Amino acid sequence: MMALVDCNNFYVSCERVFSPALEGRPVGVLSNNDGCIVARSSELKALGVEMGTAMHLLSPPIRRQTVLLSSNYALYGDMSRRVTEVLAEFSPHVEVYSIDESFVGFQGFDPATLEARGQRLRETVRKWTGIPVSVGIAPTRVLAKIANHMAKKHPAYQATGVCQLDADNAATQAVLKQLPVTELWGVARRTAERLNVMGINTAWQLREADPKQVRKRFSVMQERIVWELRGQPMIQLDDMSEPKQQIMVSRSFGRLTGDPHDLREALRHHAARAGEKLRKQESVTSAVMVFVRTNPFRTDLPQYRNRVIVSLDRPTDDSRELIAAAAQGLRHLWRKGYRYQKVGVMLLDLSPKANRQLTLTETPQTATEAKRSERLMATVDKINRELGKGTVQLGLPRQDNAWALRSESRTPRYTTQWSELARVKL
């Protein structure tokens, strides 16, 4: 058996740990540059505010009663780490799935004791970190996801925050018959549409489908979901995190700018970040797409948007080469007289680094050059991983640049910055 532990309204919950006055109030956390709402409290959801709503589109009555905060990712990341450390007190088998979700293995425990164990886990996380969590317990990851959903949403489980689903009992069957296949973990929208055409609309109908036929029509992953719904563990976390086919890094500027230096600095930062992601999934890229745009909502200003693809001499994961390609692309795109809002890079034509084959058209690289590049990038990544993001950068940004994040309502980074520790006054 295993449990999926999911932090409730995680970003908002992190803020409430240090600001108890936010309890019971509608609270939203904003995206980079304070543009859109990316996290909502239950109270804000009850007002009908959808995920991704632009801040400026909130109606005045809702805006007046809502507390909107800038993203505080340093705080959220550290609180996530603390929750994971608490989970490790209950089992040595903890798999982090995302910043607010982890699978906890309960191999060898008596299934009859797991619901009580889940409640103790939930109480301990809340007591030690202040973060409320929901716990879904089941024999497989797919069923644990469903159990967690029930623990959060179903009135019968909300009081305890824990739901345990066994593979074959009547309660599990009733849940699966009510659950649309579109809400299953690992079932994409287009796959769900094709399943609907076959007459498979619920999780129970997928559970009862012929696994071989599902594999033949879809993929081995969809077949594994059928077995998981039947209570047989078939999916590992690695199965759900396949390498991306494209990597994009982009962000709106804190303010509009016509200065080419701002665009160059932003692109340098984005290309370096894309290189980190590329190396993390052990891939290389053969082309870099660069794009720029003005603000389409500023109809009083001239508009311009464009993109260009820069082919690389050879597939690479070296951030220096990606930055050079991005700079080359910007030289083609730059136009004077515009106020730019956004630039970005997208890495195209990704392939696994380990199995890469040389082609006749690429510029060769000596073994010594390749080793030097690999060691340098590995060193940069290690330093930034251990000492903090941005400790080593390829070029330093100027002060007061236009592309820096706008975080006008960010709360202090209480747990990671000495200068921002909470202060208690008597």
C-alpha positions in Angstrom: 0.0 0.0 0.0 1.0 3.6 -0.5 -0.2 7.1 0.2 -0.3 10.2 -1.9 0.1 13.2 0.4 -1.0 16.5 -1.2 -0.6 19.9 0.5 -3.9 21.8 0.4 -3.8 25.2 -1.5 0.0 25.0 -0.9 1.2 28.5 -1.8 -1.6 30.1 0.1 -1.1 27.7 3.1 2.6 28.7 3.2 1.6 32.4 3.4 -0.9 31.7 6.2 1.7 29.9 8.3 3.4 33.2 8.9 0.3 35.5 8.5 -2.5 33.8 10.5 -4.7 36.9 9.8 -5.1 35.5 6.3 -7.1 32.5 7.6 -10.7 32.6 6.4 -10.0 35.4 3.9 -10.0 35.1 0.1 -6.3 34.9 -0.8 -4.6 34.6 -4.3 -1.0 34.2 -5.2 0.2 35.8 -8.4 2.4 34.6 -11.2 5.8 36.1 -12.1 5.5 39.9 -12.5 2.2 39.8 -10.7 0.2 39.0 -13.8 -2.2 36.1 -13.2 -3.6 34.2 -10.2 -1.7 30.8 -9.9 -2.9 29.7 -6.5 -6.3 30.3 -4.7 -7.6 29.8 -1.3 -10.9 27.9 -0.9 -12.6 31.2 -0.1 -11.4 32.7 -3.4 -12.5 29.7 -5.4 -15.9 30.1 -3.8 -16.1 33.6 -5.2 -15.9 32.0 -8.7 -12.3 33.2 -9.5 -10.8 30.8 -12.0 -7.1 29.6 -12.0 -5.1 31.9 -14.3 -7.4 34.9 -14.1 -5.5 38.1 -14.9 -5.3 40.4 -11.9 -6.6 43.4 -13.8 -9.7 41.4 -14.8 -11.0 40.9 -11.2 -14.2 42.8 -10.6 -13.9 45.7 -8.1 -16.1 44.0 -5.5 -13.9 40.8 -5.5 -10.7 42.8 -5.7 -11.7 44.8 -2.5 -12.1 41.7 -0.4 -9.2 39.7 -1.8 -5.6 39.6 -0.6 -3.3 39.3 -3.6 0.3 38.3 -2.9 3.4 38.0 -5.2 4.9 34.6 -5.6 7.5 33.8 -2.9 9.2 30.7 -4.4 12.1 30.7 -1.9 9.6 30.3 0.9 7.5 27.7 -0.9 10.5 25.6 -1.9 11.8 25.5 1.7 8.4 24.7 3.2 8.1 21.9 0.7 11.4 20.5 1.9 10.2 20.7 5.5 7.0 18.8 4.7 9.0 16.0 3.0 11.3 15.7 6.0 8.2 15.1 8.2 6.9 12.4 5.8 10.3 10.6 6.1 9.5 10.2 9.8 6.6 7.9 8.8 8.3 5.8 6.1 11.7 5.5 4.5 10.0 5.3 1.1 9.2 8.9 0.1 9.0 9.9 -3.6 8.6 13.6 -4.3 6.2 14.1 -7.3 5.9 17.9 -7.2 6.4 20.8 -4.9 3.2 19.9 -3.1 2.8 16.2 -3.6 4.7 13.1 -2.5 4.1 9.4 -2.6 4.8 7.6 0.7 5.3 3.8 0.6 3.7 1.7 3.4 5.1 -1.6 2.5 4.9 -4.2 5.3 2.3 -2.2 7.3 -1.0 -3.8 8.3 -3.6 -2.3 5.9 -6.1 -2.1 8.8 -3.8 0.4 10.5 -3.1 2.7 7.6 -6.1 5.0 7.9 -5.1 5.8 11.5 -1.5 6.2 10.4 -2.6 8.6 7.7 -4.4 10.7 10.2 -1.4 10.8 12.5 0.8 11.8 9.5 -1.6 14.6 8.6 -1.7 15.9 12.2 2.0 15.8 12.5 2.7 17.7 9.3 0.2 20.4 10.4 1.7 20.6 13.9 5.4 20.7 12.7 5.0 22.8 9.6 1.6 24.5 9.7 0.7 23.1 6.3 -2.7 21.2 5.9 -2.5 18.1 3.8 -4.9 15.5 2.4 -3.9 11.8 2.3 -5.1 9.2 -0.2 -4.2 5.6 0.5 -4.4 2.7 -2.0 -2.4 -0.2 -3.4 -1.4 1.7 -6.6 -0.4 5.2 -7.6 -3.4 5.8 -9.8 -5.8 4.7 -7.1 -3.9 6.7 -4.5 -4.4 9.8 -6.7 -8.2 9.1 -6.8 -8.3 8.5 -3.0 -6.5 11.8 -2.4 -9.1 13.5 -4.6 -11.8 12.0 -2.5 -10.1 13.0 0.7 -10.1 16.6 -0.5 -13.5 16.9 -2.2 -15.9 14.3 -0.8 -17.9 15.3 2.3 -17.6 11.9 3.8 -13.8 12.2 4.0 -13.2 16.0 4.4 -13.5 15.9 8.2 -10.6 13.5 8.5 -8.7 14.5 5.3 -7.9 10.8 4.8 -9.4 8.3 2.3 -8.4 4.7 1.8 -9.4 2.8 -1.3 -8.8 -1.0 -1.6 -8.7 -2.6 -5.0 -12.0 -4.6 -5.1 -14.4 -3.4 -2.4 -17.8 -1.8 -3.1 -16.7 1.7 -2.1 -13.9 1.7 -4.7 -16.2 0.4 -7.3 -18.8 3.2 -6.6 -16.1 5.8 -6.8 -14.7 4.6 -10.1 -18.2 4.4 -11.6 -18.7 8.1 -10.8 -15.3 9.3 -11.9 -15.0 10.6 -15.5 -12.0 9.1 -17.3 -10.9 12.7 -18.1 -9.9 13.1 -14.4 -7.6 10.1 -14.3 -3.9 10.7 -13.6 -2.0 9.9 -16.8 -5.0 10.2 -19.2 -4.5 13.2 -21.6 -7.4 15.1 -23.0 -7.1 13.7 -26.5 -6.7 10.1 -25.1 -9.9 10.7 -23.1 -11.7 11.8 -26.2 -10.7 8.7 -28.1 -11.8 6.6 -25.1 -15.1 8.3 -25.1 -15.6 7.4 -28.7 -15.0 3.7 -27.7 -17.7 4.0 -25.1 -15.3 4.3 -22.2 -16.4 7.3 -20.2 -15.7 6.4 -16.6 -12.7 5.0 -14.6 -14.7 1.8 -14.0 -15.3 1.3 -17.7 -11.5 1.7 -18.3 -10.8 -0.7 -15.5 -13.0 -3.4 -17.1 -11.5 -2.8 -20.6 -9.3 -5.4 -22.2 -5.7 -4.4 -21.3 -4.3 -5.8 -24.6 -6.7 -3.9 -26.7 -6.0 -0.7 -24.8 -2.3 -1.1 -25.4 -2.9 -1.8 -29.1 -5.0 1.3 -29.6 -3.1 3.6 -27.3 0.1 2.8 -25.5 1.8 0.6 -22.9 1.2 3.5 -20.4 -2.6 3.3 -20.9 -2.5 -0.4 -20.4 -0.6 0.1 -17.1 -3.3 2.5 -16.0 -5.9 -0.3 -16.5 -3.9 -2.7 -14.3 -3.4 0.1 -11.7 -7.1 0.6 -11.5 -7.4 -3.1 -10.8 -5.0 -2.8 -7.9 -1.8 -4.1 -9.5 1.2 -1.6 -9.2 2.6 -1.1 -12.7 3.6 2.6 -12.8 6.8 4.2 -11.5 7.3 8.0 -11.2 9.8 7.9 -14.0 7.1 6.6 -16.3 5.1 9.9 -15.7 8.1 12.2 -16.4 9.3 11.5 -19.8 11.9 13.9 -21.3 10.3 17.0 -22.9 10.4 17.3 -26.7 10.8 21.1 -26.4 12.0 23.4 -23.7 10.8 27.0 -23.5 11.9 29.8 -21.1 10.2 33.1 -21.2 8.9 35.8 -18.9 7.1 39.2 -19.3 9.2 42.2 -18.3 8.6 44.1 -15.1 8.1 47.2 -17.3 8.1 47.9 -21.1 11.5 48.7 -22.6 13.0 49.9 -25.8 16.5 49.3 -24.6 18.3 46.5 -26.6 20.6 45.8 -23.6 17.5 44.8 -21.6 16.5 42.2 -24.2 20.0 40.9 -24.5 20.3 40.4 -20.7 16.9 38.7 -20.5 17.7 36.4 -23.4 21.1 35.5 -21.8 19.3 34.6 -18.6 16.6 32.6 -20.4 19.1 30.7 -22.5 21.2 29.8 -19.5 18.1 28.5 -17.6 17.0 26.5 -20.7 20.5 24.9 -20.7 20.1 23.9 -17.1 16.8 22.2 -17.9 18.3 20.5 -20.9 21.2 19.0 -19.0 18.8 17.9 -16.2 17.0 15.7 -18.6 20.2 14.6 -20.3 19.3 15.9 -23.7 20.9 18.0 -26.4 19.3 20.5 -28.8 19.9 21.2 -32.5 18.2 24.6 -32.8 17.1 27.6 -30.8 14.0 29.6 -31.5 14.1 33.2 -30.3 10.9 35.4 -30.1 10.0 38.9 -29.1 6.8 40.8 -28.7 5.3 44.1 -27.6 2.2 44.4 -25.3 -0.8 43.6 -27.5 -3.1 45.3 -24.9 -1.3 48.7 -25.3 -3.2 49.8 -28.4 -1.8 53.3 -28.0 1.7 51.9 -28.9 3.1 50.5 -32.2 2.9 46.7 -32.2 5.5 44.1 -33.2 6.0 40.4 -32.7 8.4 38.1 -34.5 10.5 34.9 -34.1 13.5 33.3 -35.7 15.1 29.8 -35.5 18.9 29.6 -35.3 20.4 26.3 -36.2 23.4 25.1 -34.1 26.6 23.8 -35.6 26.1 20.6 -33.7 23.6 19.4 -31.0 24.7 20.8 -27.6 23.7 21.3 -24.0 26.4 24.0 -23.4 24.7 27.2 -22.1 27.4 29.3 -23.7 26.5 28.1 -27.2 22.8 28.5 -26.5 23.4 32.1 -25.3 25.4 32.8 -28.5 22.6 31.4 -30.7 20.0 33.5 -28.8 22.1 36.7 -29.3 22.3 35.9 -33.0 18.6 35.5 -33.2 18.0 38.8 -31.4 20.1 40.6 -33.9 17.8 39.5 -36.7 14.6 40.4 -34.7 15.5 43.7 -33.1 13.6 46.7 -34.4 14.0 50.3 -33.1 11.0 52.3 -32.0 9.1 49.6 -30.1 8.4 49.1 -26.4 9.0 45.4 -25.8 7.1 43.4 -23.2 8.5 39.9 -23.6 11.4 37.8 -25.1 12.0 34.1 -24.8 13.8 31.1 -26.2 12.6 27.6 -27.1 15.0 24.7 -27.6 13.9 22.5 -30.5 14.8 19.1 -31.9 15.8 17.6 -28.6 17.5 14.2 -28.5 19.1 12.0 -25.8 22.7 13.0 -25.2 23.9 9.4 -24.5 22.6 7.9 -27.7 23.3 10.8 -30.1 24.7 9.9 -33.5 27.0 12.3 -35.5 25.6 13.6 -38.8 27.5 14.6 -41.9 26.3 18.2 -41.7 27.4 19.1 -38.1 30.6 20.8 -37.1 32.8 18.2 -35.3 34.0 18.8 -31.7 37.2 17.2 -30.3 37.0 14.9 -27.3 39.0 17.4 -25.3 36.6 20.3 -26.1 33.6 18.1 -25.3 35.0 17.0 -22.0 35.9 20.6 -21.0 32.4 21.8 -21.9 30.8 18.9 -19.9 33.0 19.5 -16.8 32.3 23.3 -16.9 28.5 23.0 -17.2 28.4 20.2 -14.5 30.4 22.5 -12.1 28.1 25.5 -12.7 25.0 23.3 -12.2 26.5 21.8 -9.0 27.4 25.2 -7.5 24.0 26.7 -8.3 22.3 23.6 -6.9 24.2 23.6 -3.6 24.7 27.3 -3.0 21.5 28.7 -4.5 20.2 29.5 -8.0 22.1 32.3 -9.7 25.3 31.9 -7.6 27.2 31.4 -10.8 25.9 33.3 -13.9 27.1 33.8 -17.4 27.2 37.6 -17.3 25.8 39.8 -14.6 22.6 41.9 -15.1 22.6 45.6 -14.6 20.9 47.2 -11.7 17.3 48.3 -12.2 16.9 46.5 -15.5 13.5 46.3 -17.1 13.2 42.5 -17.3 13.7 41.9 -13.5 10.7 40.4 -11.8 8.0 42.7 -10.5 7.0 41.4 -7.0 5.3 44.4 -5.4 3.4 42.3 -2.8 6.0 39.6 -2.0 6.0 38.6 1.7 9.4 38.0 3.5 11.4 34.9 2.8 11.1 33.9 6.4 12.9 30.6 6.4 15.8 31.2 3.9 17.0 34.9 4.5 18.5 36.0 7.8 17.5 39.6 7.1 13.9 38.6 6.6 13.3 36.4 9.7 10.0 36.9 11.5 10.2 39.4 14.4 8.2 38.9 17.6 7.3 42.0 19.6 6.1 42.0 23.2 
